[in-house]
Amino acid sequence: MTAAQYREAIAALGLTQVGAAELLGVGARASRHWALGARAVPPPAERFLRFLIGKRIKPETVLKVLGTEETKP
C-alpha cells in the first residue's frame, strides 16, 4: 500500500491520521509516517483497512467492539 493509497483508505473510512492510528492501535506518529511515505504500511494494517472498506464496516463499529471508543456524554 502506497502512502497515497493509505491516505485514500483512511479518507474512505472517514478517518483522520490520528483516528486511523487509534483504529489500528498505533501512535499518531506511525500513521503520519505511513501517510507521508516515510515508512511502509505494515501488511496487517493494509489488509484490515481493505477489509473494512470492502465489507463497508464503519470504524466506530470496530472501536465499539474493541472497547476503545471514547465515551461521549
C-alpha positions in Angstrom: 0.0 0.0 0.0 1.5 3.3 -1.0 1.2 6.5 1.0 -1.4 7.8 -1.4 -3.4 4.6 -1.1 -3.2 4.8 2.7 -4.5 8.3 2.7 -7.3 7.3 0.3 -8.2 4.3 2.5 -8.5 6.3 5.7 -10.4 9.1 3.9 -12.8 6.5 2.5 -13.4 5.4 6.1 -13.9 9.0 7.2 -10.8 9.0 9.4 -8.1 11.4 10.1 -4.5 10.2 10.5 -5.0 10.3 14.3 -8.3 8.4 14.0 -6.6 5.8 11.8 -3.9 5.4 14.4 -6.4 4.8 17.1 -8.3 2.3 15.0 -5.1 0.4 14.1 -3.6 0.6 17.6 -0.6 2.6 16.7 0.7 6.0 17.6 -0.2 9.1 15.6 3.4 9.4 14.5 3.3 6.0 12.8 0.2 6.9 10.9 1.7 10.2 9.8 4.8 8.4 8.6 2.7 6.0 6.6 0.7 8.9 5.1 3.9 10.7 4.1 5.5 7.5 2.7 8.4 7.8 5.2 7.6 4.2 6.3 5.8 1.3 4.7 2.3 0.5 5.9 2.5 -2.9 7.6 0.7 -5.7 5.7 -1.7 -6.4 8.6 -2.8 -2.8 8.8 -3.3 -2.7 5.0 -5.4 -5.9 5.0 -7.5 -4.6 7.9 -8.2 -1.3 6.1 -9.1 -3.0 2.9 -11.3 -5.4 4.8 -13.2 -2.6 6.4 -13.7 -0.8 3.1 -14.7 -4.0 1.3 -17.2 -5.0 3.9 -18.4 -1.4 4.5 -17.7 -1.7 8.2 -17.6 1.7 10.0 -14.6 2.4 12.2 -17.0 3.4 15.0 -18.3 -0.2 15.0 -14.8 -1.6 15.3 -13.9 0.7 18.1 -17.1 -0.1 20.0 -16.5 -3.8 19.7 -12.9 -3.4 20.8 -14.0 -1.2 23.7 -11.7 1.6 22.7 -14.3 4.1 21.6 -14.3 7.2 23.8 -17.5 7.6 25.8 -19.4 10.7 24.9 -21.7 12.4 27.3 
